[in-house]
Amino acid sequence: HIIKQIIPSGRKVAVVTNRKDQLELIRTTYNSKDVFCLFTDFENFEHLEKVNIKESSKVLVQFDNDTDMLVYILHLKSHYEDLNMVVSLDNPSLKKPFLSAGVLHVVSKDEIAAKLVASYIFEPEVAMLTEDIMSSATSKYDFDIMEFKITEGNPYLGNDYNTVFFDLKEKYNGVLLGIYHRNILFKNPSHDLIIEENDYLVLIANRDAKDRIQ
């Protein structure tokens, strides 16, 4: 399910598995240009070089047992210190140990499901919108939440949030939701917040607009 969400965004995926049934399933489900699958023993860290792990954008470590996953991450970090790792937990109480182990993002499946179910009970239309925009856009007319880094030379540098908000709406029909500014995520901040280099703009737009914005 995670791969299905990643592929439409244009990213390539490498999967490492120690189960032959998973190997065959992945190879028959996805194009080899998008998804590369490696069958190996997880403890053979040298084999991870075959999936170019050092150059990976993110590494999702996913085991059936949270404790086993934590132990493996500690071993993995000892071989590849700079990995940006993401985990999805069954037990949300283990969030702190995983963050202390150097995991970049820790997601609790139960917490996300609980929030979505509660929303469907009390605000079903909000839940429908949330679920829709969380999914990757599959056609150029589908809307998606996306982020763009402000780099040197960007025309929005030095502008206030309000100016950027209306410019994105007018030119690209994109709706600015917030900004990651000085290591803090601001949701719908004050109109006079000034855009700086290395900020991230978080907005809703369709895939056609995404290409033009880039």
C-alpha positions, 0 to 999 in steps of 0.5 A: 500500500505504501509503494502504491502511494509513492510511485505516482509521485515520481519516486523510485523504490528499492525493497529489501526482503528476506521472504521469497513470496514477497519478492515474487509478489513485488516483481509481478506487481510493479514495473522494474523501472520503478521498483527494484527488489532485493532478496537477502538476509537483513543482517548482511549489511554489505548487501544493502549497498546493492540498493544504494542505501547511502544515497537514499532519500528516506529508508522505511524499516518495517518489521512485524514486531516493534522491538525487533525493529528497534534492535535492527535500527540500532544495528543499521545506524552503526553501519549507516549513520546518516540515514533518514529513517521512517518507521510505522509502529503498532505500539505508540508508546515506543515513539520516544525510544525510536526517536532516541535511536535516530529515527527521523519520523515515527508514525503510529498506525493506531493513532492515525486510524483513530483520528480518521475514524473519529473524524468520520463519526463527527465530521464525515466530509472533513474526513473524506477530504483528509483521506483524499488529499493524503493520497497521491495524485494519479491524474494531472487533475487530482489534487494533492498536498505537496511541499516546495523548498525555497532555494536561492533565487526563488521569486518568493524570497523576501515576500510576505506570506499573504502575497505568496498565498494569493500569487499561488492561487491566482497563477496555479490555483494552488492553496497555501496551507502553511510553511515550515519556517526556521524548523517550525511548521506554521499552519495558516500563519500571520499574513506578514510572515516573511519567506526565507531561504530553506523554508518549505511551502506546504500547499494543495495543488493538482499534478499539472500545477505541480509541474508548472510550480517546479 
